[in-house]
Amino acid sequence: MDNLAVNSMIEHHEALINTLSVAPEQTCHVAFGVDNHYARGMGITLFSLLENNPDVPFHIHIFSTGLDAEVRKKLLELASDRVLAITLYFYHAECLDALPSIGRYGKSIYYRIFIPLLLKDVVTRVIYLDADMLCVGSLRPLIDTPLGDYTLCAVNDNKRARSTLCPELNLSSGNYFNSGFLYINIPLWLERNTTERLLALITDKGGYFRFPDQDALNVVLEKEVLLLPKKYNHIYDIIANKVSYRPKIPSDTVIIHFTGKCKPWHLWGSGSLADLYFSYYQRTPWRTIPLDLPSNHKEMKRYAYILWLKKHYSLSLLWLIKYAKSKYFHVGATK
């Protein structure tokens, strides 16, 4: 894509705050692609990143089609008394109209594939993070990792995903990485016309993919990715596990990624990792926003069980009644 086409995608950009005093090459650049719906999750991820890396000067790049005034206010509150920069970039809403929407995935999943083009005059490498992550360790070893001749670094998805998707996508390597964490080598991304290759594949076959952006990244970059240790993208699906399950997270874990429909800001999630997430949540400007209530009978049933295990018996019975009404009489359910 030429510069004119790339620049025309952005309606405008603005520096929300910049208190950095170090040279650009000493700064760690991190990018998010969110809408208002995921802004809260991004805020918790960002807070955890800053809390566990106090020695790292960050420049945070947030790509969106718009963030409301309350989100900006909370970001400024989060940045208060910290040394960092936050820049906002706003896509034209219609610029992604031609790309397919699949299931519960909105067009924001495609933001990441344009980020290297939009930051090429700012930095040579950038870490992209999804907004449902929690940083619990230092990024310093990652920042110092040589990228060599690789277009990007990523982390393999779990065995179940690999066993299903590698045959579907004809990935002969047997590897299938999760796109929630990407460490991008911008010069090589540009040199290899990566965005153009991705767009061509998504336009042609994206409607047949389970995960349009992620599947395309794996097909196009199968031979161009450096696979990093699991500690940089430790995948955990809350809803895939029983309420009483207490996962063992390796002590060297740096990033926990809450994949799946159930997120740690959902009351029906629960569990030790959700509790860990909530301990960060309570220290952010988003702490005044209550966790999300169940909206369908499956969520209500799980939440009732959680309350029962916590010995909140009366409240548990109340949610069991709501569950029954929702399942059998469609009362209070979101259709």
Secondary structure, 3 states (H helix, E strand, C coil): CCHHHHHCCEEEEEEEEECCCCCHHHCEEEEEECCHHHHHHHHHHHHHHHHCCCCCCEEEEEEECCCCHHHHHHHHHHHCCCCEEEEEEEECHHHHCCCCCECCECHHHHHHHHHHHHCCCCCCEEEEECCCEEECCCCHHHHCCCCCCCCEEEEECCHHHHHHHHHHHCCCCCCCEEEEEEEEEHHHHHHCCHHHHHHHHHHHHHHHCCCHHHHHHHHHCCCCEEECCHHHCEEEEHHHCCCCCCCCCCCCCCEEEEECCCCCCECCCCCHHHHHHHHHHCCCHHHHCCCECCCCHHHHHHHHHHHHHCCCHHHHHHHHHHHHHHHHHCCCCCC
